[in-house]
Amino acid sequence: MNDSVQPIPEGMHSITPYLTVEDAPAAIAFYQKAFGAQEVMRIPGPDGRLLHACLRIGDSALMLAEAFPEWGSRGPLALGGSPVAIHLYVDDVDAAWARAIDAGCQIGMPLENTFWGDRFGTLSDPFGHHWSLAMQVRALSTEEIVAAAAKIDMSGPCGQEG
């Protein structure tokens, strides 16, 4: 191994979401519009489909590739959905929320103040991926969050407050 090569590349974190999508160029354009993503790179395959792309949203990377069913790689639209959400913390969640809705995201859970101290809501993008957008509005200890969680109404939305 070359000692000058860092195991984790500069600007990357230990965990990076890697999405599979139908129509990767359209997904890149959508993520730029909805979440302010900046394109870092794209690697097209010989048939024109994207083998790999890397975007940056805030201080984090988001990687994605085209679905390649012939290799067993399918996106959530082909699989009937996804149980995974990408959590995005932002400085102004109301502005980020409006931008994502204007770009075409669908609301899952409306944007609300929550028992754990975040202003939080969930969205789905047109490619079948789920996103949660949040900003901290109250700094709470774990003990305070646990106590508040014990009081939530489990029959309604996720820990909403008035």
C-alpha positions as CSV (number, residue, x, y, z in Angstrom):
1,M,0.0,0.0,0.0
2,N,1.2,3.5,-0.8
3,D,1.8,5.3,2.5
4,S,0.9,8.7,0.9
5,V,-2.7,7.5,0.1
6,Q,-5.2,8.2,2.8
7,P,-7.6,5.4,3.6
8,I,-10.6,7.8,3.6
9,P,-10.3,10.3,0.8
10,E,-10.1,14.0,1.6
11,G,-13.6,15.6,2.1
12,M,-15.3,12.2,2.7
13,H,-16.9,10.9,5.8
14,S,-16.9,7.3,7.1
15,I,-20.5,6.7,6.0
16,T,-21.7,8.0,2.6
17,P,-25.1,7.4,1.1
18,Y,-25.0,5.6,-2.3
19,L,-28.2,5.7,-4.2
20,T,-29.4,3.7,-7.1
21,V,-31.8,5.6,-9.4
22,E,-33.5,5.3,-12.7
23,D,-32.2,8.1,-15.0
24,A,-29.2,9.3,-13.0
25,P,-28.7,12.5,-15.0
26,A,-32.3,13.5,-14.1
27,A,-31.7,12.6,-10.5
28,I,-28.5,14.7,-10.4
29,A,-30.4,17.7,-11.9
30,F,-33.2,17.1,-9.3
31,Y,-30.9,17.0,-6.3
32,Q,-29.2,20.2,-7.5
33,K,-32.6,21.9,-7.7
34,A,-34.2,20.4,-4.5
35,F,-31.2,20.2,-2.2
36,G,-28.6,22.5,-3.6
37,A,-26.3,19.6,-4.6
38,Q,-23.1,20.3,-6.4
39,E,-21.8,17.8,-8.9
40,V,-18.3,16.6,-8.1
41,M,-17.9,13.9,-10.8
42,R,-19.7,11.6,-13.1
43,I,-18.4,8.5,-14.8
44,P,-20.5,7.3,-17.8
45,G,-20.4,3.7,-19.0
46,P,-19.9,2.6,-22.6
47,D,-23.7,2.5,-23.1
48,G,-24.1,6.0,-21.7
49,R,-25.7,5.0,-18.4
50,L,-23.9,6.5,-15.4
51,L,-21.7,4.0,-13.6
52,H,-21.0,6.5,-10.8
53,A,-21.6,10.1,-9.8
54,C,-20.6,12.0,-6.7
55,L,-22.5,15.1,-5.5
56,R,-21.9,17.3,-2.4
57,I,-24.8,18.5,-0.3
58,G,-23.5,20.8,2.5
59,D,-20.4,19.2,4.0
60,S,-21.3,15.7,2.8
61,A,-21.0,13.5,-0.2
62,L,-23.9,11.7,-1.9
63,M,-23.0,9.0,-4.4
64,L,-25.3,7.6,-7.0
65,A,-25.4,5.3,-10.0
66,E,-27.9,4.3,-12.6
67,A,-29.9,1.1,-12.0
68,F,-28.3,-1.9,-13.7
69,P,-30.9,-4.7,-13.3
70,E,-28.7,-7.0,-15.4
71,W,-26.1,-6.7,-12.5
72,G,-28.8,-7.0,-9.8
73,S,-28.8,-3.2,-9.1
74,R,-32.3,-1.8,-8.9
75,G,-33.6,1.4,-7.5
76,P,-36.6,1.8,-5.1
77,L,-39.0,2.4,-7.9
78,A,-38.3,-1.1,-9.3
79,L,-38.4,-2.6,-5.8
80,G,-41.7,-1.0,-4.7
81,G,-40.1,1.5,-2.3
82,S,-37.3,1.8,0.2
83,P,-37.2,1.6,4.0
84,V,-34.2,4.0,4.2
85,A,-34.2,7.7,4.6
86,I,-31.4,10.2,4.0
87,H,-31.3,12.6,6.9
88,L,-30.3,16.1,6.0
89,Y,-29.5,18.8,8.6
90,V,-29.7,22.3,7.3
91,D,-29.4,25.8,8.7
92,D,-32.8,26.9,7.6
93,V,-35.2,23.9,7.4
94,D,-38.2,26.0,6.3
95,A,-36.3,27.4,3.3
96,A,-34.9,24.0,2.4
97,W,-38.3,22.4,2.8
98,A,-39.9,24.9,0.4
99,R,-37.1,24.4,-2.1
100,A,-37.6,20.6,-2.0
101,I,-41.4,20.9,-2.4
102,D,-41.0,23.4,-5.2
103,A,-38.6,20.9,-7.0
104,G,-41.2,18.1,-6.8
105,C,-40.7,16.2,-3.5
106,Q,-43.8,14.8,-1.9
107,I,-44.5,15.3,1.8
108,G,-44.4,12.2,4.0
109,M,-44.6,13.8,7.4
110,P,-45.2,17.5,7.5
111,L,-42.5,19.8,8.9
112,E,-43.1,20.2,12.6
113,N,-41.3,20.9,15.9
114,T,-40.6,17.5,17.5
115,F,-40.2,16.2,21.0
116,W,-36.4,15.6,20.4
117,G,-35.8,19.3,19.7
118,D,-35.6,19.3,15.9
119,R,-37.9,21.0,13.4
120,F,-38.3,17.9,11.2
121,G,-40.3,16.5,8.3
122,T,-40.0,13.7,5.7
123,L,-40.2,13.8,1.9
124,S,-40.0,11.5,-1.0
125,D,-38.2,12.3,-4.2
126,P,-39.4,11.3,-7.7
127,F,-36.8,8.6,-7.8
128,G,-38.3,6.7,-4.8
129,H,-35.8,7.8,-2.1
130,H,-37.0,9.2,1.2
131,W,-35.4,12.3,2.9
132,S,-35.8,13.8,6.3
133,L,-35.0,17.4,6.7
134,A,-34.2,19.0,10.0
135,M,-32.6,21.7,12.0
136,Q,-32.2,21.7,15.8
137,V,-34.4,24.3,17.5
138,R,-33.9,23.2,21.1
139,A,-30.8,21.6,22.6
140,L,-32.0,18.7,24.8
141,S,-30.2,16.1,26.9
142,T,-30.8,12.4,26.2
143,E,-32.7,12.2,29.5
144,E,-35.1,15.1,28.4
145,I,-35.7,13.4,25.1
146,V,-36.4,10.0,26.7
147,A,-38.8,11.6,29.1
148,A,-40.6,13.4,26.3
149,A,-40.7,10.3,24.2
150,A,-42.5,8.4,27.0
151,K,-45.4,11.0,26.6
152,I,-46.0,11.0,22.9
153,D,-49.2,9.8,21.3
154,M,-48.1,6.8,19.2
155,S,-51.4,6.9,17.2
156,G,-50.5,10.1,15.4
157,P,-47.5,11.5,13.5
158,C,-44.0,11.1,14.8
159,G,-43.7,13.1,18.0
160,Q,-45.2,16.4,16.7
161,E,-45.6,19.3,19.0
162,G,-47.9,22.3,18.6
